[in-house]
Amino acid sequence: MVTANPILIPELRLFLAEGDTVGLREVAEELHPATVAEFSEGLDDREIWQLLDTVPVERQAEIFPYYSMFRQVQLVKSADRVHLGKLLEWMAADNRDDLLRELEPDLVEEILPLVAKAERHDIRMLLSCPENSAGALMTTEYASLPADITAGEAVTRLRTQAPNSESIYYIYVLDSERKLVGFVSLRDLILAKPMAMVSELMQRDVITVRVEEPREQVVQKLARFDFLAIPVVDDRNRLVGIVTHDDVLDAVRQDATDDAQRIAAIAPLGESYLEAAILSMTWKRGVWLTILFATAAVTAMVLARSPIEHVWLVAFIPLVIASGGNSGNQSATLVITALSTGDCQLADWPRILKRECVLGVLLGSLLAVPGYLLALIYAPSPAAATVIPLTILGVVMLGTLVGSVLPLLFRSIGLDPALMSNPFVSAIVDVVGIVLYMLIAIVVLD
């Protein structure tokens, strides 16, 4: 996504006011597509279309995906329908799919008849894939070859395929039924003897992903094997597309943004902060703030019903609660991250709980020492001061245990651990921590 860059906007508006199509064309043709989008983001929709109309549709298709998704949708809604059909035909399949998924179904059905039949088939196929699957990430623009031709013939064929392929670093070898039987790198083809057969050069052990495979697994495989692209096959091992590293990078960045918002108890915005509607943001933030408010109210009720004869104990309530909540959120974040990256699975829960229990004891002991020294200043006696370190040890152990269990529990029942875990960790530790604090105080001081 780009942000408005004010440097060229006055000059662009001058070109537009004077109808200087030559100047506008130079900007749109000479600069990198991402730079064109960056400099023109601050224009209104009509002005952007005036700029884009100065260059051929294939150049427009290069520039258009660099606008923010929100802006792309606005531009589509304000554009001439016939022109949109041509633009969509020239856009990369994955970029086109991302855009169409953001449009209203009625608008998509209105535009599709204007697209060439072959492209329309690809569009419907990609749109039919689940949103967070390999199929939703893939592009159908790839290079392929049969196994029974020579390296010289292969290079000749690639010259005709290259303009319509997103990546030709890997060339996929298919049989007559389009089943994937191997792949060969462009480097190997160029360095091979012209009469060498593709079947001799190709690697037969191909790492693939299924169309319906979750996006997280695609990301893990691409990262693990350090590929530039990974092929996507159907249930009959027929090649249907490829997922390239740049698409995975976009997905990882979006997932990281969503997870950061979930961990902060915010439902993912799905768009940039400045473009999100105020009412939508209020709802997505307000739901969890209300839940957290309710749990804080429970904590207040517990405190209100607890007879505190020793006033000095009140001063340590924030310290005790914060220690448990912070340790719990740390554990939850680490487990959520490990689950997301594939470092651990649900089956690893015994090891996870064992590690977090040990960590709870160590971290609790670490914090209990300064807690005891601080308590000596305010407590009436060294014996009374032991309430604080004992409680800190208890709530930190509780926090690490709850923080590690909840992500595993939510993942096991199909809920998103990033959205659910931290708010519940805070809620449980707040309430149980106060109860534990009071119980320890009663036992030690009475």
Secondary structure as the mmCIF struct_conf table of DSSP 4:
data_model
#
loop_
_struct_conf.conf_type_id
_struct_conf.id
_struct_conf.beg_label_comp_id
_struct_conf.beg_label_asym_id
_struct_conf.beg_label_seq_id
_struct_conf.end_label_comp_id
_struct_conf.end_label_asym_id
_struct_conf.end_label_seq_id
BEND BEND1 ILE A 7 LEU A 8
HELX_RH_AL_P HELX_RH_AL_P1 ILE A 9 GLU A 18
TURN_TY1_P TURN_TY1_P1 GLY A 19 GLY A 19
HELX_RH_AL_P HELX_RH_AL_P2 THR A 21 GLU A 30
BEND BEND2 LEU A 31 LEU A 31
HELX_RH_AL_P HELX_RH_AL_P3 PRO A 33 SER A 40
TURN_TY1_P TURN_TY1_P2 GLU A 41 GLY A 42
BEND BEND3 LEU A 43 LEU A 43
HELX_RH_AL_P HELX_RH_AL_P4 ASP A 45 LEU A 52
TURN_TY1_P TURN_TY1_P3 ASP A 53 THR A 54
BEND BEND4 VAL A 55 VAL A 55
HELX_RH_AL_P HELX_RH_AL_P5 VAL A 57 ILE A 63
HELX_RH_3T_P HELX_RH_3T_P1 PHE A 64 TYR A 66
BEND BEND5 TYR A 67 TYR A 67
HELX_RH_AL_P HELX_RH_AL_P6 MET A 69 SER A 78
BEND BEND6 ALA A 79 ALA A 79
HELX_RH_AL_P HELX_RH_AL_P7 ARG A 81 TRP A 90
BEND BEND7 MET A 91 MET A 91
HELX_RH_AL_P HELX_RH_AL_P8 ALA A 93 GLU A 102
BEND BEND8 LEU A 103 LEU A 103
HELX_RH_AL_P HELX_RH_AL_P9 PRO A 105 ILE A 111
HELX_RH_3T_P HELX_RH_3T_P2 LEU A 112 LEU A 114
BEND BEND9 VAL A 115 VAL A 115
HELX_RH_AL_P HELX_RH_AL_P10 LYS A 117 LEU A 127
TURN_TY1_P TURN_TY1_P4 SER A 128 SER A 128
BEND BEND10 CYS A 129 CYS A 129
TURN_TY1_P TURN_TY1_P5 GLU A 131 ASN A 132
STRN STRN1 SER A 133 SER A 133
HELX_RH_AL_P HELX_RH_AL_P11 ALA A 134 LEU A 137
STRN STRN2 THR A 139 THR A 139
BEND BEND11 THR A 140 THR A 140
STRN STRN3 TYR A 142 LEU A 145
BEND BEND12 ALA A 147 ILE A 149
STRN STRN4 THR A 150 THR A 150
HELX_RH_AL_P HELX_RH_AL_P12 ALA A 151 GLN A 161
HELX_RH_3T_P HELX_RH_3T_P3 ALA A 162 ASN A 164
BEND BEND13 GLU A 166 GLU A 166
STRN STRN5 SER A 167 LEU A 174
TURN_TY1_P TURN_TY1_P6 SER A 176 GLU A 177
STRN STRN6 LYS A 179 LYS A 179
STRN STRN7 LEU A 180 SER A 185
HELX_RH_AL_P HELX_RH_AL_P13 LEU A 186 LEU A 191
BEND BEND14 ALA A 192 ALA A 192
TURN_TY1_P TURN_TY1_P7 PRO A 194 MET A 195
STRN STRN8 MET A 197 MET A 197
HELX_RH_AL_P HELX_RH_AL_P14 VAL A 198 LEU A 201
BEND BEND15 MET A 202 MET A 202
STRN STRN9 GLN A 203 GLN A 203
STRN STRN10 VAL A 209 ARG A 210
TURN_TY1_P TURN_TY1_P8 VAL A 211 GLU A 212
BEND BEND16 GLU A 213 GLU A 213
STRN STRN11 PRO A 214 PRO A 214
HELX_RH_AL_P HELX_RH_AL_P15 ARG A 215 PHE A 225
TURN_TY1_P TURN_TY1_P9 ASP A 226 ASP A 226
BEND BEND17 LEU A 228 LEU A 228
STRN STRN12 ALA A 229 VAL A 233
TURN_TY1_P TURN_TY1_P10 ASP A 235 ARG A 236
STRN STRN13 ARG A 238 ARG A 238
STRN STRN14 LEU A 239 THR A 244
HELX_RH_AL_P HELX_RH_AL_P16 HIS A 245 ILE A 263
TURN_TY1_P TURN_TY1_P11 ALA A 264 ALA A 265
BEND BEND18 GLY A 270 GLU A 271
TURN_TY1_P TURN_TY1_P12 TYR A 273 GLU A 275
BEND BEND19 ALA A 276 ALA A 276
HELX_RH_AL_P HELX_RH_AL_P17 ILE A 278 ALA A 304
TURN_TY1_P TURN_TY1_P13 ARG A 305 ARG A 305
BEND BEND20 SER A 306 SER A 306
HELX_RH_3T_P HELX_RH_3T_P4 VAL A 311 PHE A 316
HELX_RH_AL_P HELX_RH_AL_P18 ILE A 317 THR A 341
TURN_TY1_P TURN_TY1_P14 GLY A 342 GLY A 342
BEND BEND21 ASP A 343 ASP A 343
HELX_RH_3T_P HELX_RH_3T_P5 LEU A 346 ASP A 348
HELX_RH_AL_P HELX_RH_AL_P19 TRP A 349 TYR A 378
BEND BEND22 ALA A 379 SER A 381
HELX_RH_AL_P HELX_RH_AL_P20 PRO A 382 ALA A 385
TURN_TY1_P TURN_TY1_P15 THR A 386 THR A 386
HELX_RH_AL_P HELX_RH_AL_P21 VAL A 387 SER A 412
TURN_TY1_P TURN_TY1_P16 ILE A 413 GLY A 414
HELX_RH_AL_P HELX_RH_AL_P22 PRO A 417 LEU A 445
#
